[in-house]
Amino acid sequence: MAGQGSGGNVIAAICSFFIPGLGQLVQGRIFPALLFFVITAVSYALAATVIFFFMWFVGAIVHLWAIIDAAKYKGSD
């Protein structure tokens, strides 16, 4: 990737908008991709229950973090 604001980072951020962690996967960062996906998916799944309804907030924060992380990734030059 060319760096923050590059076309690749914009595409990665758009990918993370639809599926958290997909942008990191597009950038070749497997561990952060899995981490963002699992935490967000588990948070949203727990929010679907009545008992852990507040977890939607955690899921939304991590989802937003995944989008911003994909957009601001500088790469290792």
Buried (B, 14 or more C-beta within 10 A) or exposed (E): BEEEEBEBBEBBBBBBBEBBBBBBBBBEBEEBBEBBBEBBBBBBEBBEEEEBEEBBEBBBEBBBBBBEBBBEBEBEE
